[in-house]
Amino acid sequence: MNAVIENNETFVNKNLENINFKMVAFSLAGKDYSIDIMKIREISKAKHFTYVPNSLPYVKGVYNLRGDIISIIDLRTMFNLPTVSSDGKQSDEIIILRLEDYLLGVIVDSIDKVVGIESSTIQPPHPIFGDINIKFIQGVVEKDQRLYIILDVERIFGQEALIDEVAPAEYHAPERFSEDKVEEISMGFIAETLRTFSKFNVTDLNNRWVDKRFDEWKTLRGNSSEALQLHSEADSDEFLSKFYSSDTGRFWSDDYRNSVGTLFESNMAGAIRIWNPGCGKGYETYSLAALLSERYKDASIKIWANDKDLMSISNAPNLIIDKQNLPEYMDKFVIPVNDKFQFGQELKDIILFEYHDITHPNTFPEVDIIIARDILSFLSYSDQLRMIAEFREKLKSGGLLLIGENENIYSDDWKMVKSSNITAYKKV
Amino acid sequence: MRVEYINPFVEAAFDILKEVLGDDVQRGELYLKSTSKSVMGVAAFVGLAGNVEGRVLFDMSMETALAIASEMNGETLTVLDDLGKATITELANMITAQAVTKLHDLGFVFDLTPPAIFTGENMEITDNEVEALIVPVITKQGKIEINVAVRERT
């Protein structure tokens, strides 16, 4: 009798569990996935889809569902999982999704059952989740000792349609990617992890470099999507290690200095004003100050140098240099301090180092030259646009903007000028 | 803000607070802010002029202000009366003055305006086009945020 009561109690307790989220579970390459039941119109079996020429590789074809023509997508191909060859005789299991304004069928390996859970037990996905990009995963949930990955179908399929309309510039996938979905997913994942780990935003400004680097990366890491992904800050730093412009974080070499020098107008005189955001520890700024003060002896030169990294910039005004790091052209600007060197007043008077975030208001007059190497890529897309507009506003007409070697601006507002491997932009 | 200005303000705040409140004073991480900022309850304000333009704002809650004023006067204050206000004003003045003295030694000339004090609830300060350096200082009596906005005259 007691046992019966106990059993009854557990039964009651079990029923008390608040089930407020139902999902359809299915398997794909041996793993359990699920989709919110509210997004599903029906489940169907079908074969012989009508092949549509020139469609993306994961589009199996179209299918006539009682008069509605719907696209059928193969989830295995889409998620870069090994495909099983079907003899065409067996019907595929299809989940018909009801997305915001259209229907869509997805082929899965086998449909399992409807699982009811409590929505509060859904846990966020782990940042690195196998083969599927994290943004496609709504969460993970455990039920009866099985772990289900809940797919966010609006995101997976909604985004495809939106990619060109809503976010054309936030990583605009080049043409060739659309032929190969596998690469697009890997590339999308890399763009995402670069943003997470290094605050690097892949946009029009730098996607040429990112594409090139991605090809290099494939030869370096191999082609499997697992090996290609960036798993840590170290990976991300390594990916970006080739991004930075020449002579970053040290004094400019003679070659670089000459190339930059030839970009400047030879007849600048009077007051020359320069803005150098993202000056870091100040090596770049001192190199520039030395170059200008030699070339334009009679001009009054002023450089506003800023950085938002307090640790980097705090020693810039009183930079102490070892003999071996000091290029010859700097000799006349430094004074010995113990067995090291410091800059003399001549260069110090030219430069004003400021702890400043350039996305905050920039309050100084018009400038002749802006040197902002490798900083725009580390701003959000909207800030990138805003800053390029602000650079333009702050420059005198005919003024020169120098950005990172691997950054490009495509706009009629700017005229490209080149000197050996350096590209600069003139305000039109 | 010019890099050379940062340390004098941080050091002055730290030194003076240590002197008047005892050794238990800690410094929080510095950061920059440019949008309008809500004020915790009591704000002492000192203007700067000369080669530069700007201001220093000392922001704290009413409880912190009372605790600091009580500590400095050696008696327990329950309301921020004239004495309490004068004490906080004086503290702002001491810190700013010491920072300005340090800056003067480095060759930067600043003048101070007489300090003013604002008290009230749900206050917000908005100064357009100004980026401020925030120096948070944590004392036994509570947190003080020193908000320094200085720019070169151009």
Interface residues (C-beta under 8 A of the other chain):
Chain A: K308 L310 I313 S314 A316 P317 L352 F353 E354 Y355 H356 D357 H360 P361 T363 F364 P365
Chain B: M1 R2 V3 E4 I6 N7 L30 L32 S34 N128 E129 V130 E131 L133 R151 E152 T154
